[in-house]
Amino acid sequence: MLALTRKKGESIIISDNIEIVVISIKGEQVKLGINAPRSIPVNRKEIYELIVASNKESASNFNLSAFKDLNSDLKKKDKSD
């Protein structure tokens, strides 16, 4: 892990297209501003972990047999059209 020291108003650049700016510091809380392309998701870690857990749960509930049946039915329909 790279550890950097920044003051209010200073920033860090990641690659060519992400900038993290220290907006304010109050006690032990630091407010950051993040400029990144919309195509790059930016989440707090706890939110990211919830998203990952939700995706894993959805994937584990996926019914592969039903998907294969549906796919087969669609292929048959396409051939009949």
C-alpha positions as CSV (number, residue, x, y, z in Angstrom):
1,M,0.0,0.0,0.0
2,L,1.2,3.5,-0.9
3,A,0.7,6.0,1.9
4,L,0.7,9.7,1.0
5,T,0.3,12.8,3.1
6,R,-1.9,15.5,1.7
7,K,-3.3,18.8,3.1
8,K,-6.7,20.4,2.4
9,G,-6.9,21.4,-1.2
10,E,-4.2,19.1,-2.3
11,S,-4.8,16.1,-4.6
12,I,-3.6,12.8,-5.8
13,I,-3.7,11.7,-9.4
14,I,-4.2,8.0,-10.3
15,S,-3.4,7.1,-13.9
16,D,-4.3,9.9,-16.3
17,N,-8.0,10.2,-15.5
18,I,-8.7,9.9,-11.7
19,E,-8.1,12.8,-9.2
20,I,-8.7,12.5,-5.5
21,V,-8.9,15.9,-3.7
22,V,-8.8,16.5,0.0
23,I,-11.8,18.8,0.5
24,S,-11.9,19.2,4.2
25,I,-10.5,17.7,7.5
26,K,-12.6,17.8,10.7
27,G,-11.1,16.0,13.6
28,E,-10.6,12.4,12.5
29,Q,-12.9,12.7,9.5
30,V,-11.5,13.6,6.0
31,K,-13.8,14.6,3.1
32,L,-12.5,13.6,-0.3
33,G,-13.7,14.6,-3.7
34,I,-13.2,12.2,-6.6
35,N,-13.0,13.2,-10.2
36,A,-13.3,10.0,-12.4
37,P,-14.9,9.0,-15.7
38,R,-18.5,7.8,-15.3
39,S,-17.4,4.5,-16.7
40,I,-15.3,3.9,-13.5
41,P,-17.5,2.9,-10.5
42,V,-16.5,4.7,-7.3
43,N,-18.0,3.4,-4.0
44,R,-17.3,3.4,-0.3
45,K,-15.7,0.1,0.7
46,E,-18.8,-1.0,2.8
47,I,-21.1,-0.3,-0.2
48,Y,-18.8,-2.2,-2.6
49,E,-18.7,-5.2,-0.2
50,L,-22.6,-5.2,-0.2
51,I,-22.7,-5.1,-4.0
52,V,-20.2,-8.0,-4.2
53,A,-22.2,-10.1,-1.7
54,S,-25.5,-9.3,-3.5
55,N,-23.9,-10.4,-6.8
56,K,-22.6,-13.6,-5.3
57,E,-26.1,-14.4,-3.9
58,S,-27.8,-13.7,-7.2
59,A,-25.3,-15.9,-9.0
60,S,-25.8,-18.8,-6.5
61,N,-29.6,-18.6,-7.1
62,F,-29.1,-18.8,-10.9
63,N,-31.0,-21.8,-12.3
64,L,-28.7,-23.1,-15.1
65,S,-31.1,-25.8,-16.1
66,A,-34.0,-23.4,-16.6
67,F,-31.6,-21.1,-18.6
68,K,-30.6,-23.9,-20.9
69,D,-34.2,-24.8,-21.5
70,L,-35.1,-21.2,-22.3
71,N,-32.1,-20.9,-24.6
72,S,-33.1,-24.1,-26.4
73,D,-36.7,-22.9,-26.8
74,L,-35.5,-19.6,-28.2
75,K,-33.2,-21.4,-30.7
76,K,-36.1,-23.6,-31.9
77,K,-38.3,-20.5,-32.2
78,D,-35.7,-18.7,-34.3
79,K,-35.4,-21.7,-36.7
80,S,-39.2,-21.8,-37.1
81,D,-39.4,-18.1,-38.0
